[in-house]
Amino acid sequence: MARKKPRNKVFLIAYDKRGEIVEKCEMTYDQYYDEINPIVDSDAYHAKKGIRRLTGEIYGYKGNLQQSFEVEYDEDGHYLRGRGVHEDGTITEN
C-alpha cells in the first residue's frame, strides 16, 4: 500500500556536532510560518541543546514538497549558513 503524502506539515531534525539526533519536531505549515519556534528561531536554544545542524522538509496543503533545507549553526547557536531546495528545483544558499 502506498504511503500517504504529508499535507500541511513541516518535519525538522536537529543534530549535534557529532551528527547525533538531538531533537525531532513536527508541526503544521501554519505553525512553522506564523509562530516562533525555538528549534528554528532561537540562538540560545541551539546553544543550550548543542544543535549544530537542522534539516527540514516543508509540505504544502496539497502534499507537495515545497522545500527541503539544511542549516548550520556555530557552537554559540548562531546561524552560519544554509541551503534550500525549492519545489521548482531552485537552490538557494547563504
N, C-alpha and C positions, 0 to 999 in steps of 0.2 A: 504494500500500500504506500502510495506517495505521501511524503510528509507535507503537512500544511505550511504554506509560507507565512512567516510572521507578518502581521499587519499593525501599523501604527506602533511600532516597538523600536527601542534602542537597546542594544546589548553592549556593555562595557566590561573590559577585563583589565585590571591594574596589576602590574608586575613590579617586583623589587629589582635591585641591581644584579642579582644572580639569575633573573628570569623566572623566578618562582611567582606563582599567582598570589597576590595579596588580597584581592577582592574581586568579586563578580557582581555586576549590577544590571538589573533590567528595569526599564521604565517605559512609559508611553512616550510617543513622539512629542506630545504637548508638554509633558513634564520636562523633557530634555531641553526644549527651547524656551519654555516660559518660566521655569523655576531655577533657583540657584541650587546647584548640585555640587557638594564638596569634592566628590571624586573628579569632577571636571574643573571646577572654578576656584578651588582654594589651595594656594601655595602652602599654607600652614598644614592643611590636611595631607597633602602629598608628602611633606617632610615628616610629619608625625607617623604616617603609615609606611614610610620608606618607599613610596611609589616613584619609580624612575621611568616607567613607560606605561602608556594607556592605549589600548586598542578599542575600536568601536565599530559597530555596524548600525546604520540608521535605515529603517524600513518605513516606507510611506503607507498611506491609507489603503493603497491597492496591493500591498505586499511587495512592492518594488524596492530593491536595494538602492537607496538614493545615494549613499556614501559609505565607504569604509575608510577608516583613518587610523593613524598611529601618531602618538605624541610622545616626546621625550622630555624629561624634567631633570634638573640638576639635584644635588643632594639637599639643597635648601627648598626644593619643591617648585622652583621657578621654571617656567617654560624655556626649553632650549630650541626645539624645532618640531615641525610636524609635517605630515604628508597625508593628503586626502585623495581618494579616487572616487570620482563622481559617477553618477548613473550614465552620463553620456560619454564616459571614458576620459574626461578631462582630469588631469592630475595637477594638484596644487601642492607646492612645497614652500615652507617658510620657516 
